Amino acid sequence: MSVPPIFYRFFSSPLPYGPTLALQEFIHGVQLARRRVSGNHRDYLLLLEHRPVFTAGRRQREEELRDERARLQGIGADFESTQRGGQLTYHGPGQLVGYPLLDLGRTAPAMPIRDYICKLQRTIQEHLREEHGITHAPSEHTGVFIDDGDGRGAKTKIASIGVQVRHRLTTHGFALNVTTEPLAWLDTIVACGLADVKAGSIAGRSKKAAEPDVTVAAQIPGIVQTFGKLMGRDTVKLDLSDDAEVSEAIANLEEKSRTLQLDNPAPRRPTPS
């Protein structure tokens, strides 16, 4: 039996984190219900930018985060605790966030979670190499790193990965720094618990001379193609006139995002303390 395609959607306006997490949970519920009833459920890849937000991983306790939450909200960002793996990190404009909502049980045997995470890493690594001439540096840590080129072996982190898998269905995903805009925010924390690793971006390291303006939107075709190739799946742009239940939820979030951006534009840099 052939494996169905992955349907992808790119959101053109930065999305608030809480409602986007709620959308992931809604789609997860739809997938689970449809799989139980008929096995006729879709897989999705949501691609987007967030409004400035710091997120904590599931192993970080609220009492440990109280002071950090207050500090980071004070510089102009939202703060959310999540059920993904990993530690404190940042999402915001200038960063491509990918949320694959996949059924890892579509193949027999089911794809192991470690293999899935490796495919996410390879997607970003191959995209960086093929689209921007950036070679990743091996690391014992999860994520994608590049060499600082200072001769000391120091590494710069250009992408983070943190996932959650329940009932073989994935949520959360990856975040790739595209422009330099996220770096000032990331400099305010010890991202992912790595005190000796600084953050970098495609714009700061791209080797393509004919690439004067690196944008998030420009990454979508390459990321989608590479992701589909490594997953062994076709990728199809989601038509909001189809799959009414999920499409309505996506359209509602897009409208909420546009209204919020008009009424309260996302801050571009941290507010000095």
Helices and strands as residue ranges (DSSP letters): E 6-10, H 17-37, E 43-48, E 53-56, H 62-74, E 78-81, E 89-91, E 95-101, G 104-106, H 113-132, E 144-147, E 155-166, E 169-177, H 181-186, G 191-193, E 198-199, H 202-205, G 217-219, H 220-231, E 235-237, H 244-263
